[in-house]
């Protein structure tokens, strides 16, 4: 019934299959990220989030300013 699954038990079949699977997945992710200009700009705006130290009121979140 599941004789086609025995094909995966041979390493000479599995390695190329997984390589193609990962390559196709990687290319699809890259195409998804860079295909839409608005999405690309939005993702580029996220790169500075770790350096954003102001809250929504424009106040710095530093502990020094609270004292």
PyMOL Python script that loads the backbone (N, CA, C, O; Angstrom):
from pymol import cmd

cmd.read_pdbstr("""\
ATOM      1  N   UNK A   1       0.821  -1.196   0.000  1.00  0.00           N
ATOM      2  CA  UNK A   1       0.000   0.000   0.000  1.00  0.00           C
ATOM      3  C   UNK A   1       0.868   1.264   0.000  1.00  0.00           C
ATOM      4  O   UNK A   1       0.633   2.179  -0.789  1.00  0.00           O
ATOM      5  N   UNK A   2       1.855   1.313   0.870  1.00  0.00           N
ATOM      6  CA  UNK A   2       2.729   2.486   0.962  1.00  0.00           C
ATOM      7  C   UNK A   2       4.125   2.166   0.452  1.00  0.00           C
ATOM      8  O   UNK A   2       5.123   2.532   1.072  1.00  0.00           O
ATOM      9  N   UNK A   3       4.184   1.500  -0.651  1.00  0.00           N
ATOM     10  CA  UNK A   3       5.475   1.126  -1.214  1.00  0.00           C
ATOM     11  C   UNK A   3       6.284   2.332  -1.664  1.00  0.00           C
ATOM     12  O   UNK A   3       7.513   2.282  -1.691  1.00  0.00           O
ATOM     13  N   UNK A   4       5.611   3.401  -2.012  1.00  0.00           N
ATOM     14  CA  UNK A   4       6.320   4.601  -2.450  1.00  0.00           C
ATOM     15  C   UNK A   4       7.101   5.235  -1.299  1.00  0.00           C
ATOM     16  O   UNK A   4       8.056   5.973  -1.541  1.00  0.00           O
ATOM     17  N   UNK A   5       6.712   4.961  -0.054  1.00  0.00           N
ATOM     18  CA  UNK A   5       7.451   5.491   1.088  1.00  0.00           C
ATOM     19  C   UNK A   5       8.810   4.818   1.262  1.00  0.00           C
ATOM     20  O   UNK A   5       9.719   5.401   1.853  1.00  0.00           O
ATOM     21  N   UNK A   6       8.951   3.625   0.764  1.00  0.00           N
ATOM     22  CA  UNK A   6      10.244   2.948   0.864  1.00  0.00           C
ATOM     23  C   UNK A   6      11.314   3.662   0.036  1.00  0.00           C
ATOM     24  O   UNK A   6      12.510   3.469   0.257  1.00  0.00           O
ATOM     25  N   UNK A   7      10.881   4.478  -0.908  1.00  0.00           N
ATOM     26  CA  UNK A   7      11.823   5.266  -1.709  1.00  0.00           C
ATOM     27  C   UNK A   7      12.629   6.215  -0.825  1.00  0.00           C
ATOM     28  O   UNK A   7      13.798   6.480  -1.106  1.00  0.00           O
ATOM     29  N   UNK A   8      12.011   6.731   0.245  1.00  0.00           N
ATOM     30  CA  UNK A   8      12.673   7.669   1.154  1.00  0.00           C
ATOM     31  C   UNK A   8      13.675   6.987   2.077  1.00  0.00           C
ATOM     32  O   UNK A   8      14.500   7.665   2.688  1.00  0.00           O
ATOM     33  N   UNK A   9      13.625   5.699   2.189  1.00  0.00           N
ATOM     34  CA  UNK A   9      14.552   5.009   3.088  1.00  0.00           C
ATOM     35  C   UNK A   9      15.951   4.917   2.505  1.00  0.00           C
ATOM     36  O   UNK A   9      16.896   4.608   3.230  1.00  0.00           O
ATOM     37  N   UNK A  10      16.105   5.175   1.225  1.00  0.00           N
ATOM     38  CA  UNK A  10      17.419   5.139   0.586  1.00  0.00           C
ATOM     39  C   UNK A  10      18.015   6.542   0.577  1.00  0.00           C
ATOM     40  O   UNK A  10      17.417   7.483   0.057  1.00  0.00           O
ATOM     41  N   UNK A  11      19.200   6.663   1.161  1.00  0.00           N
ATOM     42  CA  UNK A  11      19.827   7.979   1.285  1.00  0.00           C
ATOM     43  C   UNK A  11      20.132   8.615  -0.060  1.00  0.00           C
ATOM     44  O   UNK A  11      20.114   9.841  -0.172  1.00  0.00           O
ATOM     45  N   UNK A  12      20.407   7.833  -1.063  1.00  0.00           N
ATOM     46  CA  UNK A  12      20.694   8.418  -2.377  1.00  0.00           C
ATOM     47  C   UNK A  12      19.458   9.062  -2.991  1.00  0.00           C
ATOM     48  O   UNK A  12      19.578   9.846  -3.932  1.00  0.00           O
ATOM     49  N   UNK A  13      18.287   8.747  -2.481  1.00  0.00           N
ATOM     50  CA  UNK A  13      17.051   9.383  -2.936  1.00  0.00           C
ATOM     51  C   UNK A  13      16.652  10.550  -2.035  1.00  0.00           C
ATOM     52  O   UNK A  13      16.154  11.569  -2.513  1.00  0.00           O
ATOM     53  N   UNK A  14      16.869  10.397  -0.760  1.00  0.00           N
ATOM     54  CA  UNK A  14      16.402  11.378   0.216  1.00  0.00           C
ATOM     55  C   UNK A  14      17.217  12.671   0.168  1.00  0.00           C
ATOM     56  O   UNK A  14      16.642  13.758   0.231  1.00  0.00           O
ATOM     57  N   UNK A  15      18.518  12.576   0.061  1.00  0.00           N
ATOM     58  CA  UNK A  15      19.363  13.774   0.085  1.00  0.00           C
ATOM     59  C   UNK A  15      19.051  14.744  -1.054  1.00  0.00           C
ATOM     60  O   UNK A  15      18.884  15.934  -0.785  1.00  0.00           O
ATOM     61  N   UNK A  16      18.963  14.308  -2.290  1.00  0.00           N
ATOM     62  CA  UNK A  16      18.611  15.265  -3.351  1.00  0.00           C
ATOM     63  C   UNK A  16      17.190  15.825  -3.199  1.00  0.00           C
ATOM     64  O   UNK A  16      16.932  16.988  -3.509  1.00  0.00           O
ATOM     65  N   UNK A  17      16.289  14.988  -2.725  1.00  0.00           N
ATOM     66  CA  UNK A  17      14.919  15.453  -2.519  1.00  0.00           C
ATOM     67  C   UNK A  17      14.869  16.573  -1.484  1.00  0.00           C
ATOM     68  O   UNK A  17      14.210  17.590  -1.701  1.00  0.00           O
ATOM     69  N   UNK A  18      15.554  16.392  -0.374  1.00  0.00           N
ATOM     70  CA  UNK A  18      15.561  17.403   0.686  1.00  0.00           C
ATOM     71  C   UNK A  18      16.279  18.666   0.208  1.00  0.00           C
ATOM     72  O   UNK A  18      15.857  19.775   0.536  1.00  0.00           O
ATOM     73  N   UNK A  19      17.339  18.514  -0.549  1.00  0.00           N
ATOM     74  CA  UNK A  19      18.041  19.669  -1.094  1.00  0.00           C
ATOM     75  C   UNK A  19      17.125  20.497  -1.989  1.00  0.00           C
ATOM     76  O   UNK A  19      17.085  21.722  -1.881  1.00  0.00           O
ATOM     77  N   UNK A  20      16.405  19.839  -2.854  1.00  0.00           N
ATOM     78  CA  UNK A  20      15.463  20.544  -3.730  1.00  0.00           C
ATOM     79  C   UNK A  20      14.334  21.170  -2.919  1.00  0.00           C
ATOM     80  O   UNK A  20      13.923  22.296  -3.200  1.00  0.00           O
ATOM     81  N   UNK A  21      13.839  20.466  -1.937  1.00  0.00           N
ATOM     82  CA  UNK A  21      12.763  20.981  -1.089  1.00  0.00           C
ATOM     83  C   UNK A  21      13.197  22.257  -0.351  1.00  0.00           C
ATOM     84  O   UNK A  21      12.460  23.243  -0.345  1.00  0.00           O
ATOM     85  N   UNK A  22      14.371  22.246   0.263  1.00  0.00           N
ATOM     86  CA  UNK A  22      14.864  23.420   0.986  1.00  0.00           C
ATOM     87  C   UNK A  22      15.173  24.576   0.045  1.00  0.00           C
ATOM     88  O   UNK A  22      14.922  25.734   0.381  1.00  0.00           O
ATOM     89  N   UNK A  23      15.710  24.276  -1.121  1.00  0.00           N
ATOM     90  CA  UNK A  23      16.014  25.328  -2.093  1.00  0.00           C
ATOM     91  C   UNK A  23      14.746  26.002  -2.574  1.00  0.00           C
ATOM     92  O   UNK A  23      14.687  27.230  -2.648  1.00  0.00           O
ATOM     93  N   UNK A  24      13.743  25.228  -2.898  1.00  0.00           N
ATOM     94  CA  UNK A  24      12.462  25.794  -3.350  1.00  0.00           C
ATOM     95  C   UNK A  24      11.824  26.616  -2.235  1.00  0.00           C
ATOM     96  O   UNK A  24      11.283  27.692  -2.492  1.00  0.00           O
ATOM     97  N   UNK A  25      11.881  26.127  -1.015  1.00  0.00           N
ATOM     98  CA  UNK A  25      11.326  26.862   0.122  1.00  0.00           C
ATOM     99  C   UNK A  25      12.055  28.190   0.321  1.00  0.00           C
ATOM    100  O   UNK A  25      11.415  29.218   0.544  1.00  0.00           O
ATOM    101  N   UNK A  26      13.368  28.180   0.244  1.00  0.00           N
ATOM    102  CA  UNK A  26      14.157  29.402   0.399  1.00  0.00           C
ATOM    103  C   UNK A  26      13.818  30.415  -0.687  1.00  0.00           C
ATOM    104  O   UNK A  26      13.630  31.596  -0.395  1.00  0.00           O
ATOM    105  N   UNK A  27      13.741  29.972  -1.918  1.00  0.00           N
ATOM    106  CA  UNK A  27      13.422  30.876  -3.029  1.00  0.00           C
ATOM    107  C   UNK A  27      12.019  31.448  -2.872  1.00  0.00           C
ATOM    108  O   UNK A  27      11.803  32.629  -3.144  1.00  0.00           O
ATOM    109  N   UNK A  28      11.075  30.643  -2.444  1.00  0.00           N
ATOM    110  CA  UNK A  28       9.713  31.142  -2.237  1.00  0.00           C
ATOM    111  C   UNK A  28       9.648  32.177  -1.116  1.00  0.00           C
ATOM    112  O   UNK A  28       8.904  33.152  -1.218  1.00  0.00           O
ATOM    113  N   UNK A  29      10.415  31.976  -0.060  1.00  0.00           N
ATOM    114  CA  UNK A  29      10.442  32.967   1.026  1.00  0.00           C
ATOM    115  C   UNK A  29      11.051  34.273   0.536  1.00  0.00           C
ATOM    116  O   UNK A  29      10.533  35.346   0.845  1.00  0.00           O
ATOM    117  N   UNK A  30      12.127  34.202  -0.212  1.00  0.00           N
ATOM    118  CA  UNK A  30      12.754  35.409  -0.755  1.00  0.00           C
ATOM    119  C   UNK A  30      11.798  36.136  -1.694  1.00  0.00           C
ATOM    120  O   UNK A  30      11.689  37.360  -1.633  1.00  0.00           O
ATOM    121  N   UNK A  31      11.118  35.416  -2.542  1.00  0.00           N
ATOM    122  CA  UNK A  31      10.150  36.034  -3.446  1.00  0.00           C
ATOM    123  C   UNK A  31       8.996  36.670  -2.681  1.00  0.00           C
ATOM    124  O   UNK A  31       8.525  37.747  -3.046  1.00  0.00           O
ATOM    125  N   UNK A  32       8.543  36.010  -1.628  1.00  0.00           N
ATOM    126  CA  UNK A  32       7.458  36.565  -0.818  1.00  0.00           C
ATOM    127  C   UNK A  32       7.883  37.870  -0.153  1.00  0.00           C
ATOM    128  O   UNK A  32       7.114  38.831  -0.127  1.00  0.00           O
ATOM    129  N   UNK A  33       9.081  37.910   0.374  1.00  0.00           N
ATOM    130  CA  UNK A  33       9.543  39.092   1.101  1.00  0.00           C
ATOM    131  C   UNK A  33       9.764  40.274   0.164  1.00  0.00           C
ATOM    132  O   UNK A  33       9.394  41.398   0.502  1.00  0.00           O
ATOM    133  N   UNK A  34      10.352  40.048  -0.995  1.00  0.00           N
ATOM    134  CA  UNK A  34      10.738  41.147  -1.866  1.00  0.00           C
ATOM    135  C   UNK A  34       9.806  41.377  -3.047  1.00  0.00           C
ATOM    136  O   UNK A  34      10.093  42.229  -3.888  1.00  0.00           O
ATOM    137  N   UNK A  35       8.706  40.650  -3.137  1.00  0.00           N
ATOM    138  CA  UNK A  35       7.820  40.813  -4.290  1.00  0.00           C
ATOM    139  C   UNK A  35       6.953  42.061  -4.192  1.00  0.00           C
ATOM    140  O   UNK A  35       6.696  42.708  -5.207  1.00  0.00           O
ATOM    141  N   UNK A  36       6.506  42.404  -3.019  1.00  0.00           N
ATOM    142  CA  UNK A  36       5.625  43.538  -2.833  1.00  0.00           C
ATOM    143  C   UNK A  36       6.429  44.720  -2.290  1.00  0.00           C
ATOM    144  O   UNK A  36       7.114  44.593  -1.276  1.00  0.00           O
ATOM    145  N   UNK A  37       6.345  45.856  -2.958  1.00  0.00           N
ATOM    146  CA  UNK A  37       7.138  47.028  -2.553  1.00  0.00           C
ATOM    147  C   UNK A  37       6.721  47.526  -1.169  1.00  0.00           C
ATOM    148  O   UNK A  37       7.576  47.937  -0.385  1.00  0.00           O
ATOM    149  N   UNK A  38       5.429  47.499  -0.857  1.00  0.00           N
ATOM    150  CA  UNK A  38       4.978  47.964   0.460  1.00  0.00           C
ATOM    151  C   UNK A  38       5.494  47.053   1.572  1.00  0.00           C
ATOM    152  O   UNK A  38       5.897  47.528   2.633  1.00  0.00           O
ATOM    153  N   UNK A  39       5.481  45.757   1.325  1.00  0.00           N
ATOM    154  CA  UNK A  39       5.986  44.827   2.324  1.00  0.00           C
ATOM    155  C   UNK A  39       7.479  45.029   2.518  1.00  0.00           C
ATOM    156  O   UNK A  39       7.971  44.967   3.644  1.00  0.00           O
ATOM    157  N   UNK A  40       8.190  45.266   1.452  1.00  0.00           N
ATOM    158  CA  UNK A  40       9.622  45.478   1.545  1.00  0.00           C
ATOM    159  C   UNK A  40       9.940  46.722   2.366  1.00  0.00           C
ATOM    160  O   UNK A  40      10.838  46.700   3.208  1.00  0.00           O
ATOM    161  N   UNK A  41       9.206  47.806   2.124  1.00  0.00           N
ATOM    162  CA  UNK A  41       9.428  49.032   2.903  1.00  0.00           C
ATOM    163  C   UNK A  41       9.071  48.823   4.364  1.00  0.00           C
ATOM    164  O   UNK A  41       9.771  49.318   5.247  1.00  0.00           O
ATOM    165  N   UNK A  42       7.987  48.093   4.634  1.00  0.00           N
ATOM    166  CA  UNK A  42       7.577  47.842   6.009  1.00  0.00           C
ATOM    167  C   UNK A  42       8.629  47.014   6.738  1.00  0.00           C
ATOM    168  O   UNK A  42       8.962  47.313   7.884  1.00  0.00           O
ATOM    169  N   UNK A  43       9.157  45.979   6.092  1.00  0.00           N
ATOM    170  CA  UNK A  43      10.178  45.156   6.726  1.00  0.00           C
ATOM    171  C   UNK A  43      11.462  45.944   6.950  1.00  0.00           C
ATOM    172  O   UNK A  43      12.140  45.738   7.957  1.00  0.00           O
ATOM    173  N   UNK A  44      11.809  46.837   6.036  1.00  0.00           N
ATOM    174  CA  UNK A  44      12.986  47.678   6.222  1.00  0.00           C
ATOM    175  C   UNK A  44      12.806  48.618   7.410  1.00  0.00           C
ATOM    176  O   UNK A  44      13.778  48.933   8.098  1.00  0.00           O
ATOM    177  N   UNK A  45      11.576  49.070   7.661  1.00  0.00           N
ATOM    178  CA  UNK A  45      11.341  49.976   8.792  1.00  0.00           C
ATOM    179  C   UNK A  45      11.495  49.252  10.124  1.00  0.00           C
ATOM    180  O   UNK A  45      11.739  49.892  11.147  1.00  0.00           O
ATOM    181  N   UNK A  46      11.357  47.937  10.130  1.00  0.00           N
ATOM    182  CA  UNK A  46      11.477  47.174  11.372  1.00  0.00           C
ATOM    183  C   UNK A  46      12.916  47.031  11.843  1.00  0.00           C
ATOM    184  O   UNK A  46      13.145  46.682  13.001  1.00  0.00           O
ATOM    185  N   UNK A  47      13.883  47.289  10.987  1.00  0.00           N
ATOM    186  CA  UNK A  47      15.273  47.042  11.363  1.00  0.00           C
ATOM    187  C   UNK A  47      15.759  47.955  12.479  1.00  0.00           C
ATOM    188  O   UNK A  47      16.740  47.620  13.144  1.00  0.00           O
ATOM    189  N   UNK A  48      15.114  49.095  12.712  1.00  0.00           N
ATOM    190  CA  UNK A  48      15.554  50.033  13.749  1.00  0.00           C
ATOM    191  C   UNK A  48      14.790  49.886  15.058  1.00  0.00           C
ATOM    192  O   UNK A  48      14.997  50.679  15.977  1.00  0.00           O
ATOM    193  N   UNK A  49      13.922  48.903  15.164  1.00  0.00           N
ATOM    194  CA  UNK A  49      13.134  48.722  16.384  1.00  0.00           C
ATOM    195  C   UNK A  49      14.017  48.528  17.624  1.00  0.00           C
ATOM    196  O   UNK A  49      13.687  49.096  18.665  1.00  0.00           O
ATOM    197  N   UNK A  50      15.103  47.775  17.582  1.00  0.00           N
ATOM    198  CA  UNK A  50      15.911  47.625  18.797  1.00  0.00           C
ATOM    199  C   UNK A  50      16.544  48.932  19.269  1.00  0.00           C
ATOM    200  O   UNK A  50      16.888  49.059  20.444  1.00  0.00           O
ATOM    201  N   UNK A  51      16.700  49.896  18.380  1.00  0.00           N
ATOM    202  CA  UNK A  51      17.342  51.152  18.748  1.00  0.00           C
ATOM    203  C   UNK A  51      16.344  52.243  19.122  1.00  0.00           C
ATOM    204  O   UNK A  51      16.737  53.347  19.497  1.00  0.00           O
ATOM    205  N   UNK A  52      15.062  51.932  19.019  1.00  0.00           N
ATOM    206  CA  UNK A  52      14.023  52.910  19.333  1.00  0.00           C
ATOM    207  C   UNK A  52      13.846  52.959  20.847  1.00  0.00           C
ATOM    208  O   UNK A  52      13.336  52.010  21.443  1.00  0.00           O
ATOM    209  N   UNK A  53      14.263  54.056  21.470  1.00  0.00           N
ATOM    210  CA  UNK A  53      14.173  54.146  22.925  1.00  0.00           C
ATOM    211  C   UNK A  53      13.190  55.220  23.383  1.00  0.00           C
ATOM    212  O   UNK A  53      13.289  55.707  24.510  1.00  0.00           O
ATOM    213  N   UNK A  54      12.261  55.588  22.540  1.00  0.00           N
ATOM    214  CA  UNK A  54      11.243  56.553  22.916  1.00  0.00           C
ATOM    215  C   UNK A  54       9.881  55.882  22.898  1.00  0.00           C
ATOM    216  O   UNK A  54       9.596  55.057  22.029  1.00  0.00           O
ATOM    217  N   UNK A  55       9.031  56.243  23.874  1.00  0.00           N
ATOM    218  CA  UNK A  55       7.684  55.708  23.870  1.00  0.00           C
ATOM    219  C   UNK A  55       6.784  56.564  22.984  1.00  0.00           C
ATOM    220  O   UNK A  55       7.269  57.468  22.303  1.00  0.00           O
ATOM    221  N   UNK A  56       5.488  56.292  22.985  1.00  0.00           N
ATOM    222  CA  UNK A  56       4.578  57.014  22.094  1.00  0.00           C
ATOM    223  C   UNK A  56       4.424  58.496  22.433  1.00  0.00           C
ATOM    224  O   UNK A  56       3.962  59.262  21.587  1.00  0.00           O
ATOM    225  N   UNK A  57       4.796  58.928  23.648  1.00  0.00           N
ATOM    226  CA  UNK A  57       4.702  60.338  24.044  1.00  0.00           C
ATOM    227  C   UNK A  57       5.983  61.107  23.731  1.00  0.00           C
ATOM    228  O   UNK A  57       6.057  62.308  23.990  1.00  0.00           O
ATOM    229  N   UNK A  58       6.979  60.443  23.186  1.00  0.00           N
ATOM    230  CA  UNK A  58       8.238  61.103  22.875  1.00  0.00           C
ATOM    231  C   UNK A  58       9.189  61.156  24.053  1.00  0.00           C
ATOM    232  O   UNK A  58      10.244  61.785  23.972  1.00  0.00           O
ATOM    233  N   UNK A  59       8.829  60.502  25.150  1.00  0.00           N
ATOM    234  CA  UNK A  59       9.685  60.475  26.334  1.00  0.00           C
ATOM    235  C   UNK A  59      10.679  59.328  26.212  1.00  0.00           C
ATOM    236  O   UNK A  59      10.344  58.240  25.745  1.00  0.00           O
ATOM    237  N   UNK A  60      11.896  59.594  26.638  1.00  0.00           N
ATOM    238  CA  UNK A  60      12.916  58.563  26.614  1.00  0.00           C
ATOM    239  C   UNK A  60      12.614  57.532  27.687  1.00  0.00           C
ATOM    240  O   UNK A  60      12.132  57.877  28.766  1.00  0.00           O
ATOM    241  N   UNK A  61      12.894  56.274  27.396  1.00  0.00           N
ATOM    242  CA  UNK A  61      12.615  55.189  28.331  1.00  0.00           C
ATOM    243  C   UNK A  61      13.813  54.908  29.228  1.00  0.00           C
ATOM    244  O   UNK A  61      13.801  53.918  29.960  1.00  0.00           O
ATOM    245  N   UNK A  62      14.835  55.737  29.196  1.00  0.00           N
ATOM    246  CA  UNK A  62      16.015  55.513  30.030  1.00  0.00           C
ATOM    247  C   UNK A  62      15.675  55.606  31.510  1.00  0.00           C
ATOM    248  O   UNK A  62      14.818  56.394  31.909  1.00  0.00           O
ATOM    249  N   UNK A  63      16.330  54.821  32.297  1.00  0.00           N
ATOM    250  CA  UNK A  63      16.108  54.850  33.753  1.00  0.00           C
ATOM    251  C   UNK A  63      16.641  56.164  34.326  1.00  0.00           C
ATOM    252  O   UNK A  63      16.113  56.658  35.322  1.00  0.00           O
ATOM    253  N   UNK A  64      17.667  56.729  33.718  1.00  0.00           N
ATOM    254  CA  UNK A  64      18.260  57.962  34.213  1.00  0.00           C
ATOM    255  C   UNK A  64      17.255  59.111  34.212  1.00  0.00           C
ATOM    256  O   UNK A  64      17.295  59.957  35.105  1.00  0.00           O
ATOM    257  N   UNK A  65      16.358  59.160  33.234  1.00  0.00           N
ATOM    258  CA  UNK A  65      15.411  60.254  33.131  1.00  0.00           C
ATOM    259  C   UNK A  65      14.268  60.131  34.137  1.00  0.00           C
ATOM    260  O   UNK A  65      13.564  61.111  34.380  1.00  0.00           O
ATOM    261  N   UNK A  66      14.066  58.948  34.732  1.00  0.00           N
ATOM    262  CA  UNK A  66      12.997  58.767  35.697  1.00  0.00           C
ATOM    263  C   UNK A  66      13.372  59.311  37.067  1.00  0.00           C
ATOM    264  O   UNK A  66      12.487  59.573  37.881  1.00  0.00           O
ATOM    265  N   UNK A  67      14.654  59.486  37.340  1.00  0.00           N
ATOM    266  CA  UNK A  67      15.095  59.914  38.673  1.00  0.00           C
ATOM    267  C   UNK A  67      14.923  61.381  38.852  1.00  0.00           C
ATOM    268  O   UNK A  67      15.243  61.915  39.914  1.00  0.00           O
TER     269      UNK A  67
END
""", "prot")
cmd.dss("prot")
cmd.show_as("cartoon", "prot")
cmd.util.cbc("prot")
cmd.orient("prot")
